[in-house]
């Protein structure tokens, strides 16, 4: 049986993964574990807007509000990027808020979240297959 905290982690990481997928980043993996932690890793495509990575980082704030406590680390990273590299966090927050309302995001979020309910790690190949198969059926 999956507990509430695992569901929150799955939603939080699904938001990172869905944002990355919709923004054209290559998903390497999305994971969650039993200690209320998770991790998502994606690669930015060449020539993409550097702010996209920050949008991916902040998407869970809007897509998985019940997991906001998990976003504390993400917000800290965004603040460090602002301080060290002049990243416009306000713009990234605005883009993230808009992104999570898009149908493509909601579809990818649902697929990844449901996948994480049954499996602690989804590889990039598995995610690519899951997301492409769903496109064929919708």
N, C-alpha and C positions, 0 to 999 in steps of 0.2 A: 504494500500500500504506500502511496506517495503522500507525504505530509504537506501541510500548508507552506512551510518554508521552502521545500523543494519546488513546489509550484511557482512560488515567487521567483526563485532563482531561474527556473526554466523560462518564465515570462521575461525577466530582465535580459537574459542572454539571447532569447529569441528576438528581442527588440534590436540588440546590437547586430545580430546576424541578418535580420530582415532589412535593416537600414543599409548594411554593407551590400547586400544583394541588389537592392533597388538602385543604389548609386553606382552599380557596375563594378564593385570591388570583387576580387576573387576570394571566396570563402575557403579558408584552409580547414577550420573546424569550429564547432560551437560545443561547449561542454557545461555540465553541472555536476556537482558532487554532493555527498550527503552532509557536508559541513557548511552548508549555506554559502558556497562559493561557486563561481563558474568562470568561464573564460571563453572569449571569442577571438578569433584571429583571422584577419583578412588582409589582402594585399591590394594596394591602390593601383589602378591602371595608369600607365604612362600618360602624362598630360592632364590628368584629372585635377580638379580644384582641390588644393591642399586642405581647404576647410571641410571637405567631405569627411575626413577622418574624425574631426571634432563633432560633426553631425552624428556620425555613427556612435561616438562615445556618449553623446547626450540623448539619443533617441529614447532610452528607457524611461527618462523622466516623464515623457508624455505617453508612451505606449504601454508602460507597465507601472502606473502610479502606486500600486500597492507595494511595489518593491523599491520605493524611493530611498529607503535606508541603504540599499545596496549601491545606489548611485553616488554616495558620498565620496568614494574613491575616484569615480569618474569625474565628478565636479572638481575635485582637487587637482586632477591631471589637467583638466581644461583651464583652470586658473593658472597653473604653472606654465602652460603653453601661452597664455595671454601675457604673463609676466616675462617669460624668457624669449618669446618669438613674436609677440604682438598680435596673437590670434584674436580675432573679433568674436568673443564668446557670445555676445548678444545676437550677432548675425547667425551663428551656429545654432543657438537656441531657437531662433525664429524659423530657420530652415528645418530643424528637427520637428518642431511643432507642426509645420505644414506637411512634412514627409509622412508622418505617422497616420495622417488622415487619407492618404492615397490608397486606392484599392489594391495596387500591386504590393504595397507595404503590408496591408492587412492580410493579404493572402499568404505572403512569405512568412509573416509573423505566426500565423495560425499553423502553418506546416511545420515550422521549426519548433514552436512551442510544443505541439503534439508529439513530435519526434523525441524531444527531450523528456517527455513524461515517461516514455518506455525505455529510453537508452541514455546513459550518462554522457556519451560522446557521439557526435555526428561528424564524420569526416567531410572534407571538402567534396570528395567524389560522391558520397552519399547525399549531401545537400544538393549538389548540382542535379543529381538524378531525381530527387524528391521534388525539387522546384520545377524542373522541366516536365516531369510527368504530370504534375498538377496543371501546368499550362495547357497540356494536350487535352485534358478532360474538362476544362472550363470554356 
